[in-house]
Amino acid sequence: MINEKQIEFYRENGYLVVENVFTEEESICYNQQIRRHANKDFAAIINPDRFEDLYEQDERPKSDLTLEEISETATFSKYIMKHPTVVSILETLQEKEVVGLSSQFIFKEAYSPYCAQAWRPHQDSWYPDDKEGAYITSNWFLRDTNKENGTIYAYPGSHKAGLQNANPQVSFRENPNSNPGSECNIPEIFIDKKVDVIIPKNSVVFLNGYCIHGSYPNNSNRSRPWYSCCYISRNAPFLRGKNAKRKEIVLK
């Protein structure tokens, strides 16, 4: 759970790092499971919590064994999205009931074609067209993360400026040589407030959908596995999206 000081930090800055939400055993187990489904480039996997989506992205020949593995990973992914501690924190920060929408696993595997990508400054709320400020994400970092291996940066307080205009960019299974993220306008008062977010392993970063953020390239020999789950206040409108296939997922 989180305390009043943490809640106030989130209100002021638009993001919050909560340590030790998941155990080392859970991290090792999930990392082993999800890596079975990676393609040769370690491209991102969308909605690993859904059997049908994971099945489609798993490029291995299908057999009883691979089907069992897909089911196992989808079940674990759904467990993470619906984890009671995560949901409790989300609803404390939102002050409303939330539902799941979609999820994504980003490997940022060392030495892979995608390791050099740096996400442009963007707002997550831009993608589902969230004009009500109802969108929020939980982001589980399975390994220690700093600037060297591609941590995120944020513009504290930028969530208070509302949804900004953005330049649309392909942000899923894009060319590895491109930098994804639909880059948004950064209001002048926040331009010099950029902060690198240093994240201990097994921490979850809760990120307001309006908070402007991006990430660095992974220039190290350490991978930066990250499972991001997306949520919205119940009954708030959103776009389904071609790739994200957002849909309301009851969490309790």
Sine and cosine of phi, psi and omega as CSV:
sin_phi,cos_phi,sin_psi,cos_psi,sin_omega,cos_omega
0.00,0.00,0.18,-0.98,-0.02,-1.00
-0.87,-0.49,0.41,-0.91,-0.04,-1.00
-0.98,-0.22,0.03,-1.00,-0.06,-1.00
-0.89,0.46,-0.56,0.83,0.01,-1.00
-0.90,0.43,-0.65,0.76,0.03,-1.00
-0.93,0.37,-0.65,0.76,0.03,-1.00
-0.88,0.48,-0.68,0.73,0.01,-1.00
-0.90,0.43,-0.62,0.78,0.04,-1.00
-0.87,0.49,-0.71,0.71,0.01,-1.00
-0.89,0.46,-0.71,0.70,-0.01,-1.00
-0.85,0.52,-0.63,0.78,-0.07,-1.00
-0.98,0.19,-0.60,0.80,-0.18,-0.98
-0.95,-0.32,-0.39,0.92,0.02,-1.00
1.00,-0.01,0.05,1.00,0.07,-1.00
-0.47,-0.88,0.31,-0.95,0.00,-1.00
-0.45,-0.89,0.76,-0.65,0.09,-1.00
-0.99,-0.15,0.84,-0.54,0.04,-1.00
-0.90,-0.45,0.86,-0.51,-0.09,-1.00
-1.00,0.09,0.45,-0.89,0.16,-0.99
0.84,0.54,0.64,0.77,0.09,-1.00
-0.95,0.31,-0.63,0.78,0.05,-1.00
-0.91,-0.42,0.35,-0.94,-0.05,-1.00
-1.00,0.03,0.27,-0.96,0.07,-1.00
-0.89,0.46,-0.61,0.79,0.02,-1.00
-0.90,0.44,-0.66,0.75,0.04,-1.00
-0.91,0.42,-0.63,0.77,0.00,-1.00
-0.90,0.44,-0.74,0.68,0.00,-1.00
-0.89,0.46,-0.72,0.69,-0.03,-1.00
-0.88,0.47,-0.74,0.68,-0.05,-1.00
-0.93,0.37,-0.63,0.78,0.01,-1.00
-0.88,0.47,-0.65,0.76,0.04,-1.00
-0.91,0.42,-0.66,0.76,-0.02,-1.00
-0.92,0.40,-0.77,0.63,-0.12,-0.99
-0.92,0.38,-0.50,0.86,-0.02,-1.00
-0.92,0.39,-0.37,0.93,0.03,-1.00
-0.89,0.46,-0.42,0.91,-0.11,-0.99
-0.98,-0.19,0.00,1.00,-0.02,-1.00
-0.94,0.35,0.58,-0.82,0.13,-0.99
-1.00,0.09,-0.04,-1.00,-0.11,-0.99
-0.90,0.43,-0.39,0.92,-0.01,-1.00
-1.00,-0.10,-0.08,1.00,-0.10,-1.00
0.84,0.55,0.73,0.68,0.09,-1.00
-0.95,0.33,0.36,-0.93,0.00,-1.00
-0.88,0.48,0.44,-0.90,0.07,-1.00
-0.90,-0.43,0.82,-0.58,0.00,-1.00
-1.00,-0.06,0.68,-0.74,0.07,-1.00
0.77,0.63,0.82,0.57,0.07,-1.00
-0.92,0.39,-0.14,0.99,0.06,-1.00
-0.98,0.20,-0.11,0.99,-0.02,-1.00
-0.92,-0.40,0.86,-0.52,-0.05,-1.00
-0.80,0.60,-0.74,0.67,-0.11,-0.99
-0.91,0.43,-0.60,0.80,0.01,-1.00
-0.95,0.30,-0.66,0.75,0.02,-1.00
-0.92,0.39,-0.63,0.78,0.05,-1.00
-0.84,0.54,-0.70,0.71,-0.05,-1.00
-0.91,0.41,-0.57,0.82,-0.07,-1.00
-1.00,0.02,-0.29,0.96,0.03,-1.00
-0.97,0.24,0.92,-0.40,-0.14,-0.99
-1.00,0.04,0.02,1.00,-0.01,-1.00
-0.96,0.26,0.44,-0.90,0.15,-0.99
-0.85,0.53,0.68,-0.74,-0.07,-1.00
-1.00,0.10,0.69,-0.72,0.04,-1.00
-0.54,-0.84,0.06,-1.00,0.05,-1.00
-0.84,0.54,-0.60,0.80,-0.02,-1.00
-0.92,0.39,-0.75,0.66,-0.03,-1.00
-0.92,0.39,-0.58,0.81,0.05,-1.00
-0.90,0.44,-0.63,0.78,0.05,-1.00
-0.91,0.42,-0.65,0.76,0.01,-1.00
-0.92,0.39,-0.64,0.76,0.04,-1.00
-0.88,0.47,-0.70,0.71,0.02,-1.00
-0.89,0.46,-0.66,0.75,-0.01,-1.00
-0.89,0.45,-0.71,0.70,-0.02,-1.00
-0.93,0.37,-0.65,0.76,0.02,-1.00
-0.89,0.46,-0.62,0.78,0.02,-1.00
-0.91,0.42,-0.69,0.72,0.01,-1.00
-0.91,0.41,-0.66,0.75,0.00,-1.00
-0.88,0.47,-0.65,0.76,0.02,-1.00
-0.92,0.38,-0.60,0.80,0.06,-1.00
-0.86,0.51,-0.66,0.75,0.01,-1.00
-0.91,0.41,-0.73,0.69,0.00,-1.00
-0.86,0.51,-0.61,0.80,-0.09,-1.00
-0.99,-0.15,0.17,0.99,-0.08,-1.00
-0.82,0.57,0.78,-0.63,-0.09,-1.00
-0.83,0.55,-0.62,0.79,0.01,-1.00
-0.91,0.40,-0.69,0.73,0.02,-1.00
-0.88,0.48,-0.74,0.67,-0.03,-1.00
-0.90,0.44,-0.65,0.76,0.02,-1.00
-0.88,0.48,-0.70,0.72,0.01,-1.00
-0.91,0.41,-0.69,0.72,0.02,-1.00
-0.84,0.55,-0.72,0.69,-0.07,-1.00
-0.96,0.27,-0.44,0.90,0.14,-0.99
-0.92,0.40,-0.68,0.74,-0.02,-1.00
-0.96,0.29,-0.60,0.80,-0.01,-1.00
-0.99,0.17,-0.43,0.90,-0.13,-0.99
0.87,0.50,0.49,0.87,0.02,-1.00
-0.46,-0.89,0.30,-0.95,0.15,-0.99
-0.93,0.36,0.64,-0.77,0.03,-1.00
-0.87,-0.49,0.37,-0.93,0.12,-0.99
-0.80,-0.60,0.44,-0.90,0.09,-1.00
-0.97,0.24,0.38,-0.92,0.05,-1.00
-0.80,-0.59,-0.73,0.68,-0.06,-1.00
-0.24,-0.97,0.07,-1.00,0.05,-1.00
-0.48,-0.88,0.23,-0.97,0.00,-1.00
-0.41,-0.91,0.67,-0.75,0.10,-0.99
-0.94,-0.34,0.81,-0.59,0.03,-1.00
-0.91,-0.42,0.87,-0.49,-0.08,-1.00
-0.98,0.21,-0.67,0.74,-0.15,-0.99
0.67,0.74,0.77,0.64,-0.08,-1.00
-0.92,0.39,0.74,-0.67,0.04,-1.00
-0.84,0.55,0.71,-0.71,0.06,-1.00
0.94,0.34,0.10,0.99,0.04,-1.00
-1.00,0.07,0.24,-0.97,0.03,-1.00
-0.85,0.52,-0.45,0.89,-0.06,-1.00
-1.00,-0.05,-0.04,1.00,-0.11,-0.99
-0.92,0.38,-0.47,0.88,-0.09,-1.00
-1.00,0.09,-0.02,1.00,-0.02,-1.00
-0.93,0.36,0.62,-0.79,0.11,-0.99
-0.81,-0.59,0.89,-0.45,-0.02,-1.00
-0.94,0.35,0.70,-0.71,0.03,-1.00
-0.94,0.35,0.40,-0.91,0.07,-1.00
-0.88,0.48,0.82,-0.58,-0.09,-1.00
-0.49,-0.87,0.14,-0.99,0.09,-1.00
-0.87,-0.49,0.79,-0.62,-0.02,-1.00
-0.88,0.47,-0.52,0.86,-0.04,-1.00
-0.91,0.42,-0.31,0.95,-0.02,-1.00
-0.90,0.44,-0.58,0.82,-0.11,-0.99
-0.93,0.36,-0.73,0.69,0.05,-1.00
-1.00,0.06,0.11,0.99,-0.02,-1.00
0.86,0.51,0.77,0.64,-0.03,-1.00
-1.00,0.08,0.99,-0.14,-0.02,-1.00
-1.00,-0.04,-0.04,1.00,-0.04,-1.00
-0.97,-0.24,0.00,1.00,-0.03,-1.00
0.93,0.38,0.56,0.83,-0.10,-0.99
-0.98,-0.21,-0.02,1.00,-0.14,-0.99
-1.00,-0.10,0.64,-0.77,-0.02,-1.00
-0.46,-0.89,0.51,-0.86,0.01,-1.00
-0.81,-0.59,0.48,-0.88,0.21,-0.98
-0.93,-0.37,0.68,-0.73,-0.12,-0.99
-0.74,-0.67,0.97,-0.24,-0.05,-1.00
-1.00,0.03,0.90,-0.43,0.07,-1.00
-1.00,-0.07,0.91,-0.42,-0.12,-0.99
-0.99,0.15,-0.20,0.98,0.01,-1.00
-0.67,-0.74,0.36,-0.93,0.09,-1.00
-0.81,0.58,0.65,-0.76,-0.09,-1.00
-0.70,-0.71,0.80,-0.60,0.09,-1.00
-0.66,-0.75,-0.12,-0.99,-0.08,-1.00
-0.88,0.47,-0.57,0.82,-0.06,-1.00
-0.87,0.49,-0.66,0.75,-0.04,-1.00
-0.96,-0.29,0.37,0.93,0.24,-0.97
1.00,-0.10,0.65,0.76,0.02,-1.00
-0.91,0.40,0.10,-1.00,0.06,-1.00
-1.00,-0.02,0.37,-0.93,0.19,-0.98
-0.84,-0.54,0.40,-0.91,-0.03,-1.00
-0.66,-0.75,0.33,-0.94,0.09,-1.00
-0.94,-0.34,1.00,-0.04,-0.08,-1.00
-0.81,0.59,0.72,-0.69,0.04,-1.00
1.00,0.07,-0.15,0.99,-0.08,-1.00
-0.92,0.39,-0.33,0.94,0.02,-1.00
-0.90,0.43,-0.37,0.93,-0.02,-1.00
-0.97,0.24,-0.23,0.97,-0.04,-1.00
-1.00,0.04,-0.05,1.00,0.04,-1.00
0.99,0.13,-0.09,-1.00,-0.05,-1.00
-0.98,0.22,0.80,-0.60,-0.05,-1.00
-0.99,-0.16,0.33,-0.94,0.13,-0.99
-0.90,0.43,0.56,-0.83,-0.06,-1.00
-0.66,-0.75,0.41,-0.91,0.05,-1.00
-0.98,-0.18,0.94,-0.34,-0.10,-1.00
-0.86,0.52,0.70,-0.71,0.05,-1.00
-0.68,-0.73,0.55,-0.83,0.13,-0.99
-0.91,0.41,0.78,-0.62,-0.11,-0.99
-0.75,-0.66,0.40,0.92,0.12,-0.99
-0.51,-0.86,0.80,-0.60,-0.06,-1.00
0.79,0.62,0.60,0.80,0.05,-1.00
-0.97,0.24,0.16,-0.99,0.07,-1.00
-0.86,0.52,0.80,-0.60,-0.02,-1.00
-0.85,0.52,-0.38,0.93,-0.02,-1.00
-1.00,0.09,0.03,1.00,0.01,-1.00
-0.96,-0.29,0.32,-0.95,0.07,-1.00
-0.97,-0.24,0.91,-0.41,-0.06,-1.00
-0.98,0.21,-0.03,-1.00,-0.01,-1.00
0.98,-0.22,0.86,-0.51,0.02,-1.00
-0.97,0.24,1.00,-0.08,-0.18,-0.98
-0.87,0.50,0.76,-0.65,-0.04,-1.00
-0.94,-0.34,0.25,-0.97,0.11,-0.99
-0.93,0.36,0.71,-0.71,0.07,-1.00
-0.97,-0.24,0.92,-0.39,0.01,-1.00
-0.81,0.59,0.62,-0.78,-0.12,-0.99
-0.80,0.60,-0.58,0.81,-0.08,-1.00
-0.94,0.35,-0.23,0.97,-0.02,-1.00
-0.96,-0.29,-0.15,0.99,-0.13,-0.99
-0.83,0.56,-0.63,0.78,-0.05,-1.00
-1.00,-0.07,0.22,0.98,-0.08,-1.00
-0.96,-0.28,0.20,0.98,-0.03,-1.00
-0.84,0.55,0.72,-0.70,-0.02,-1.00
-0.78,-0.63,0.75,-0.66,0.12,-0.99
-0.99,0.17,0.78,-0.63,-0.06,-1.00
-0.99,-0.12,0.94,-0.34,0.01,-1.00
-1.00,0.01,0.80,-0.60,-0.22,-0.98
-0.81,-0.58,0.90,-0.43,0.09,-1.00
-0.92,0.39,0.48,-0.88,0.00,-1.00
-0.85,0.53,0.53,-0.85,0.00,-1.00
0.93,0.37,0.25,0.97,0.13,-0.99
-1.00,0.06,0.43,-0.90,0.10,-0.99
-0.89,-0.45,0.79,-0.62,0.08,-1.00
-0.99,-0.13,0.88,-0.48,0.08,-1.00
-1.00,-0.07,0.82,-0.58,-0.18,-0.98
-0.79,-0.61,0.86,-0.50,0.09,-1.00
-0.89,0.46,0.69,-0.72,-0.07,-1.00
-0.88,0.48,-0.36,0.93,0.02,-1.00
-1.00,-0.02,-0.18,0.98,-0.05,-1.00
-0.94,0.34,0.85,-0.53,-0.01,-1.00
-0.96,0.27,0.77,-0.63,-0.04,-1.00
-0.43,-0.90,0.20,-0.98,0.06,-1.00
-0.37,-0.93,-0.28,-0.96,0.03,-1.00
-0.53,-0.85,0.27,-0.96,0.01,-1.00
-0.99,-0.12,0.31,-0.95,0.12,-0.99
-0.95,0.33,0.39,-0.92,0.09,-1.00
-1.00,-0.04,0.98,-0.22,-0.02,-1.00
-0.97,-0.24,0.38,0.93,-0.09,-1.00
-0.89,-0.45,-0.07,-1.00,0.11,-0.99
-0.99,-0.14,0.26,0.97,0.00,-1.00
-0.93,-0.38,0.77,-0.64,0.06,-1.00
-0.96,0.26,0.29,-0.96,0.00,-1.00
-0.75,-0.66,0.93,0.36,-0.01,-1.00
-0.93,0.37,0.67,-0.74,-0.16,-0.99
-0.51,-0.86,0.84,-0.54,0.06,-1.00
-0.95,-0.31,0.89,-0.45,-0.06,-1.00
-0.94,-0.33,0.81,-0.59,0.06,-1.00
-0.91,-0.42,0.68,-0.73,-0.10,-0.99
-0.93,-0.36,0.67,-0.75,-0.08,-1.00
-0.69,-0.72,0.24,-0.97,0.09,-1.00
-0.47,-0.88,0.45,-0.89,0.07,-1.00
-0.86,0.50,0.65,-0.76,-0.08,-1.00
-0.85,0.52,0.69,-0.73,0.03,-1.00
0.97,0.25,0.05,1.00,0.09,-1.00
-0.97,0.25,0.58,-0.81,-0.02,-1.00
-0.96,0.27,0.45,-0.89,0.03,-1.00
-0.35,-0.94,0.33,-0.94,0.11,-0.99
-1.00,0.01,0.63,-0.78,0.00,-1.00
-0.92,0.38,-0.71,0.70,0.01,-1.00
0.99,0.14,0.63,-0.77,-0.05,-1.00
-0.92,0.40,-0.71,0.70,-0.04,-1.00
-1.00,-0.01,-0.69,0.73,-0.08,-1.00
-0.93,0.36,-0.51,0.86,-0.02,-1.00
0.76,0.65,0.77,0.64,-0.05,-1.00
-0.89,0.46,0.63,-0.77,0.08,-1.00
-0.43,-0.90,0.47,-0.88,0.01,-1.00
-0.93,0.36,0.79,-0.61,0.01,-1.00
-0.87,-0.50,0.92,-0.39,0.01,-1.00
-0.92,0.38,0.71,-0.70,-0.16,-0.99
-0.98,-0.19,-0.22,0.98,-0.06,-1.00
-0.83,-0.56,0.00,0.00,0.00,0.00
